[in-house]
Amino acid sequence: MYLWLKFLHVLAVVMFLGNIVTGVFWHRHALRTRDPKLLAHAMDGVRRSDRLFTMPGVFLILGSGIWAAIQAGFPLLGTPWILWTIVLFAVSGITFGTRIAPIQKQLHAFAEAGTRRGAFDLAAYERLSKRWEFWGWVAIVTPVAGVALMVLKPAL
């Protein structure tokens, strides 16, 4: 059972991290066009993929990881590499909920408004996009560090 849970856990991490990286790629790809309609479409896709892949990935990561740790006899909060991975994952989640998701909503609304009005302030959009990318890096570096802890299992 432990190995199946571990497999599910790794699969969920791939789904979670892959979706985040792919979202940044598609947004940057759309940003190069400078077209608000394509930017709105790309950000709509990013927000949708978060609902379809990132959030389910979070629940699968937590559920399979906790269950696997219990199956293997690891004390969750007494195993430093598990504890610090949980902390890093929480930082990522808090960053997503308090910074990234609201900015994504603003970016989408901004691009939609630019499409409807026919006038689009690209410079303002790019400034907001840079904030989104900064917080995105925070939200991705923390779980990647957690993956390193999980794989390397250092004595902390």
Residue, then its C-alpha position, 0 to 999 in steps of 0.5 A: m500500500y505504501l508504494w502505491l501511495k508514494f506513486l500517487h504522491v509523486l504523480a500529484v506533485v508532477m501534476f501540481l508543479g507541471n501545471i504551475v510552470t505551464g501556466v507561466f509559459w502560456h501567459r508569457h506566450a500570450l504577453r508577447t502578442r500584446d493582444p488583450k483578447l489573447l491575454a484574457h484567454a490565456m489568463d482564463g486558461v490559467r485560472r481554469s487549469d488551477r481549478l482542474f489540476t493545481m487544486p486537486g493536486v494539492f489535495l492529492i499531495l496532502g492526502s497521499g503524503i500523509w497517508a503514506a507517512i502514516q503507513a511507513g511509520f513516520p511521525l509527521l511532525g517528528t520527521p524534520w524533512i516532512l515537517w519542513t516540507i509541510v511548512l514550505f507547502a503551506v507557504s506556497g498555498i498561502t502565497f497562492g491564496t493571498r497574492i497569486a489568485p487575486i492578481q490572476k483575477q485582476l489580470h483577467a479582468f484588466a485584459e477583458a476590459g481592454t478587449r471590450r473598450g478597445a484601449f489597453d494599457l499594456a504598461a499597466y498590465e505588464r507591471l501587474s504581470k511582474r507582481w504575479e510572476f514574482w509571487g509565482w516564483v515564491a509559490i513554486v520555489t517553496p514546493v520545489a524545495g519541499v521536493a528536494l527535502m522529500v527526495l534527499k531526506p536530509a538530517l535537519 
